[in-house]
Amino acid sequence: MSVPGGPLVTTKILVAGGFGAGKTTMVGAVSEIRPLHTEELLTDRGIGVDDVAGVERKVSTTVAMDFGRITLTERLVLYLFGTPGQDRFWFMWDELAFGALGAVVLADTRRLAGCFPSIDYFEQRGTPFVVAVNCFDGARRHDADAIAKALDLDPGVPVVLCDVRRRDSAKEVLIRLVEHVLSWQETASGAPPEAPAPTG
């Protein structure tokens, strides 16, 4: 995919999903700059507040955001903003989502319900998104159609199986998102899709 002619296009993408789904890992794996992480160690204050079922070995959590950058083509640069996953940090999402072109919702099949709030949020905002199923070691594998049905996704919302530890896999998710955004814009306007407008 390429963006024809014109100025450099920079745009904002959110990486969301449930607690422990791999948001920080994805931003870190794909970013071409040293990513910004706002991780803190989990403490006993989170007991009874943060649901760690299925991710008991997780020792840290994002408390504000993750930030990274990736150049998809010579004229298209994505700025990635990873959202915090726990309920108690959802108040930050409106600020992070402002001006975003689209979103990746990371799903963990061991804790599939954890991505429902992200899906609901982007559906209500009218933000195009893809669901990226992070294939964790030892987790049961499901095909994309089964996951789309389990999540009750609207027709046309892409479901991508991935391993966000691998840069090429995470990059493919972002390419699918940009393609989906362009298709979504075409469907909404009834006109051929245009490249994302420069944001900076």
N, C-alpha and C positions, 0 to 999 in steps of 0.2 A: 504494500500500500504506500502511496506517496501523495504529498500535497503539492499540486502544480504551482510553479511560479510564485511570485509575490513575497511578502515579508516573512520572517520567521514567526511561526505560530507557537505560542506557549499557552498551555491550558492546565486546568486543575482537575485532578482525579482523586476521589476518595477511595480508601481501602477500609472497608467496614466488616463487621461480623461479630460473632460471639466471643466470649472470653476464651483465650487459648486457641483460637482458630488458625493463627499463623500470620496475623497482620504485620507485626514487627519483622518477622522473618522475611515476608514477601518484599517489603520496602527495602530491607537491607540487602536482599539477594539481587534485586534488579537495579538498584540505584547506582549511577555512574559517579556520583559524588559520595563522600563520606556521609552516611545518613545521620540525621538528628533523631535520637531516641530520648524519650522522657520516661524511662523505666525506673521503677522503685521495687525494692524487695517486698514480697508479701510478708505481712506480720500477723500476729495473733489478733490484731484489731479487725482483720477481715473475716475471722471465723464467724459463721452465721450470717455474713453479709454477702461475701463472694461465693458463688457456687463453683467449687473446684472438682465436682464429680466428673471423673473421666480424664482429668488433667491434674491429678494429685501431685505429680512431680514438678509442676510449674512453680518456680520460685520467685518470679518477678512479674510485674504488670505495667502496662502503659498508663500513665496518669494524666497525660495531656494530649500528645500526638506523636506520631512518627512523621518524618519528612525526608523525601528523597527526590531525585530527578533522573529521568531517562530520556534520551534522544531516540525517537522511533525512526525518524528519517532526517535528512539534512535540514528540513524545514519544519519539523514537528517535534516539540519538546513537551513532555508531560511532567508536571509537578505533582508528586504523590503525597497525600496527607492520610496517614493511618489514624483511625479513630480509636479511642479507648473502648474496651469491650464491656466493662461492668456497668450495671444499671446506674450506679451512683455518679457516673461521669457523663451520662447522656445529655446533661444540660449544655455541654460544650458542642454538641453536634451541629446546631444551627449556625454557629460561627464558622465551624470547619466546612460546612456544606455550602456556604455562601459563594456563589460564582462557579461552582463545580460543573464541569461538562457532563460528568457521569460518575458511576461508582462501580466498584467491585465488591460484591458481598461474598466473603469467604465462609465456606461451610465445612464443618467437621462432622462426618457421618456418625461419629460416636456421640455427638451432642447436637444433633441436627436442629433441635428446637432453638438453639442459641442464635441462629441467624434470622429467625422470624421478626424480631424487632427491627433489624436493619432493612429487611424486605418491606415491611409495613411503612417504615419511615420514608424510603425512596419512592414507594408507590404513592403515598400521600403528597409528596412534594412534586411528583411528576418528573422525577429524575431518572433517566435511563440507566439501567444497571445490568450486569451479568452476574450469575452465581458461579463462583469458582470453587469446586469441591477439592479441598486439600487432601490428597491421598496419603494419610499418615501410615507409617509402618505398623503392620499388625491390625489395621482397621479393616473391617469388611468392605469389599468393593461393590458398588452399585452402578448401574448404567445411568446415563444422563436423563433418559426419559423417566425412569423410576424416581429419580431425585426430584425432577420437575413436578411430577405428580404428587409426591409426598409433601412438597412445599406449596402446592396449589398455585404454581406460577401462572401468570397470564401467558397465553400463546405468544411465541416470539421471543420470550426472555431466554437468552442463551444460557446453557449450563455447560461448563467446561471442567473436565477432570484435569488436575494439575498436581505438581509437586513444587510448592513455592520455595523450597530450598534451592531449586535449580533455576538459574537465571533465565535460560531459554524457555523454560516452562512458564515462569512468571511473566516474561515478556510476551509470550503468546496470548496469555489472558488479557493483557493490556491492548494488544492488537485487536483481539475479538471485541473488546469493549468499544474501541474507536469505530470499528466497522459497524457495530450495533447502533452506536449513537448516530452515525451518518444515515443508516437505514431508518432509524426511528424518526429523525428529522424529516426525511423524505416522506414517510407515511403521514406525519403530522401536518406537513405543509402541502402535500400533493405535488411538490416540485422536486426536481433532481437535487440530491444533497449537496451542500456546500462544505468546504473545509471549515473547521472550527475557526472562529474569529480570534485575532490576536488579543491577548489579555494584558500584555505588558510590552 
